[in-house]
Amino acid sequence: MLAKAINCLDLEDGNPCNVCDNCQAINAQSTLDYIEIDAASHTGVENIREEILNKVPYPPTHLKKKIYVIDEVHMLSK
């Protein structure tokens, strides 16, 4: 929801429209600018850090802002 609110092309009272190209791309996870990292399979903080740092230098290609989501963050360990 936050990723769409940040990148939505047609916010409606502060809420994402869910119909613009950006909202649709995030819903379908079909954009390189929305990166979901599964912490259950990358359990170390260092693994996550490395993955993010490898992608950060590249600017967004489609969305206004790049979004990184760490799913299952409670699975991370030092």
PAZAPA-4460 file (N, C-alpha, C; in steps of 0.05 Angstrom, whole numbers, plus 32768, in hexadecimal, padded with zeros to 4 digits):
% residues 78
    n_x    n_y    n_z   ca_x   ca_y   ca_z    c_x    c_y    c_z   seq   type   mol
   8011   7FE8   8000   8000   8000   8000   8012   8019   8000     1      M     A
   8026   8019   8011   8038   8031   8012   8047   8034   7FF8     2      L     A
   8050   801F   7FEC   805E   8020   7FD2   804D   802D   7FBD     3      A     A
   8033   8025   7FBD   8021   8031   7FA9   801B   804E   7FAF     4      K     A
   8017   8055   7FC8   8012   8070   7FD0   8029   8083   7FC8     5      A     A
   8041   8079   7FCA   8058   8089   7FC3   805A   808D   7FA5     6      I     A
   8052   8079   7F96   8056   8079   7F79   803D   807D   7F68     7      N     A
   8026   807E   7F74   800D   8081   7F65   800C   809A   7F54     8      C     A
   8002   8098   7F3C   8000   80AF   7F2A   7FE6   80BF   7F2F     9      L     A
   7FD3   80B3   7F3D   7FB9   80C0   7F41   7FAE   80BA   7F5C    10      D     A
   7FBB   80C5   7F71   7FB2   80C1   7F8D   7F96   80CC   7F90    11      L     A
   7F85   80BD   7F9F   7F6A   80C5   7FA5   7F68   80C9   7FC3    12      E     A
   7F67   80E2   7FCC   7F66   80E8   7FE8   7F7D   80DB   7FF7    13      D     A
   7F95   80DA   7FEB   7FAD   80CF   7FF7   7FAF   80B1   7FF4    14      G     A
   7F9C   80A4   7FE8   7F9C   8087   7FE4   7FA4   8081   7FC7    15      N     A
   7FB3   806B   7FC3   7FB9   8063   7FA8   7FA0   805B   7F98    16      P     A
   7FA1   8061   7F7F   7F89   805C   7F6E   7F86   803F   7F66    17      C     A
   7F9C   8030   7F66   7F9C   8013   7F5E   7F96   800E   7F41    18      N     A
   7F94   8023   7F31   7F8E   801F   7F14   7FA4   802B   7F02    19      V     A
   7FB4   803D   7F0C   7FC8   8049   7EFB   7FDE   8035   7EF5    20      C     A
   7FEF   803B   7EE1   8005   8029   7ED9   8017   8022   7EF1    21      D     A
   801D   8036   7F02   802F   8030   7F18   8023   801E   7F2D    22      N     A
   800A   8023   7F34   7FFC   8011   7F47   7FFA   7FF5   7F3C    23      C     A
   7FF3   7FF2   7F22   7FF0   7FD8   7F16   800B   7FC9   7F15    24      Q     A
   8021   7FD8   7F0F   803B   7FCB   7F0F   8043   7FC1   7F2A    25      A     A
   803D   7FD0   7F3F   8043   7FC8   7F5A   8032   7FB0   7F62    26      I     A
   8018   7FB0   7F5B   8006   7F9A   7F61   8010   7F80   7F54    27      N     A
   8019   7F82   7F3B   8023   7F6B   7F2C   8040   7F64   7F32    28      A     A
   804D   7F75   7F42   806A   7F72   7F47   8079   7F6F   7F2D    29      Q     A
   8072   7F80   7F19   807E   7F7E   7EFF   8091   7F95   7EF8    30      S     A
   8099   7FA4   7F0D   80AB   7FBA   7F08   80C5   7FB5   7F17    31      T     A
   80DB   7FBD   7F0C   80F5   7FBA   7F19   80F9   7FCE   7F30    32      L     A
   80E6   7FE1   7F33   80E8   7FF5   7F47   80DB   7FED   7F61    33      D     A
   80CD   7FD7   7F61   80C0   7FCC   7F7A   80CE   7FB1   7F7F    34      Y     A
   80DF   7FB2   7F94   80F0   7F9A   7F9A   80E7   7F8E   7FB4    35      I     A
   80DE   7F76   7FB3   80D6   7F68   7FCC   80EB   7F53   7FD2    36      E     A
   80F7   7F55   7FE9   810C   7F43   7FF2   8101   7F31   8007    37      I     A
   8104   7F17   8003   80F9   7F03   8016   810E   7EFE   802C    38      D     A
   8109   7F08   8043   811C   7F05   8059   811D   7EE8   8063    39      A     A
   8109   7ED8   805D   810A   7EBC   8065   811F   7EAD   8056    40      A     A
   8125   7EB5   803D   813A   7EA7   802E   8155   7EB6   802F    41      S     A
   8154   7ECF   8036   816D   7EDF   803B   816E   7EE6   8058    42      H     A
   8175   7ED3   8069   8171   7ED7   8086   8184   7EE9   8094    43      T     A
   819B   7EEF   8088   81AE   7F00   8095   81AB   7F1D   808D    44      G     A
   81AE   7F2F   80A0   81AC   7F4C   809B   81C1   7F53   8085    45      V     A
   81D8   7F47   8086   81ED   7F4D   8072   81E4   7F45   8056    46      E     A
   81D5   7F2F   8053   81CB   7F27   8039   81B7   7F3B   802E    47      N     A
   81A6   7F45   803F   8192   7F59   8036   81A0   7F73   802F    48      I     A
   81B3   7F7B   8040   81C2   7F94   803B   81D0   7F92   8020    49      R     A
   81DD   7F7C   801A   81EB   7F78   8001   81D9   7F79   7FE9    50      E     A
   81C2   7F6C   7FEC   81AE   7F6C   7FD5   81A4   7F89   7FD0    51      E     A
   819E   7F98   7FE5   8194   7FB3   7FE1   81AA   7FC5   7FD6    52      I     A
   81C2   7FC3   7FE1   81D8   7FD4   7FD7   81DF   7FCF   7FBA    53      L     A
   81DB   7FB7   7FB1   81E0   7FB0   7F95   81CC   7FBD   7F82    54      N     A
   81B4   7FC3   7F8C   819F   7FCF   7F7B   819B   7FED   7F7E    55      K     A
   81A5   7FF8   7F95   81A0   8014   7F9B   81AC   8027   7F86    56      V     A
   81C4   8022   7F7B   81D0   8035   7F68   81BF   803B   7F4F    57      P     A
   81AC   802A   7F49   819C   802D   7F30   8183   803D   7F36    58      Y     A
   817E   8052   7F27   8166   8063   7F2C   814D   8053   7F23    59      P     A
   8136   805C   7F2D   811D   8050   7F24   811A   8051   7F06    60      P     A
   810F   803B   7EFA   810B   803A   7EDD   80EF   8041   7ED5    61      T     A
   80DB   803C   7EE6   80BF   8040   7EDF   80B0   8051   7EF4    62      H     A
   80B3   8049   7F0D   80A5   8057   7F23   80B4   8071   7F2A    63      L     A
   80A6   8082   7F3A   80B2   809B   7F44   80C8   8095   7F58    64      K     A
   80C4   8081   7F69   80D7   8079   7F7E   80DA   805B   7F7E    65      K     A
   80F2   8052   7F84   80F8   8036   7F88   80EE   802E   7FA3    66      K     A
   80E3   8016   7FA5   80D8   800C   7FBF   80E5   7FF1   7FC5    67      I     A
   80F0   7FEE   7FDD   80FB   7FD5   7FE6   80E9   7FCB   7FFD    68      Y     A
   80DE   7FB3   7FFA   80CE   7FA7   800F   80DD   7F8E   8019    69      V     A
   80E0   7F8C   8033   80ED   7F74   803F   80D7   7F64   804C    70      I     A
   80CF   7F4F   803E   80B9   7F3D   8047   80C5   7F2A   805C    71      D     A
   80B5   7F24   8070   80BD   7F12   8086   80D6   7F1C   8095    72      E     A
   80D7   7F36   8099   80EE   7F43   80A6   80F4   7F37   80C1    73      V     A
   80E1   7F2C   80CF   80E5   7F21   80E9   80F7   7F08   80E8    74      H     A
   80FC   7EFE   80D0   810D   7EE6   80CC   812B   7EED   80CB    75      M     A
   8131   7F07   80CA   814D   7F0F   80C7   815D   7F0A   80E1    76      L     A
   8176   7F04   80DD   8188   7F00   80F4   81A2   7F0F   80EF    77      S     A
   81B0   7F14   8104   81CA   7F23   8101   81DD   7F10   80F4    78      K     A
***
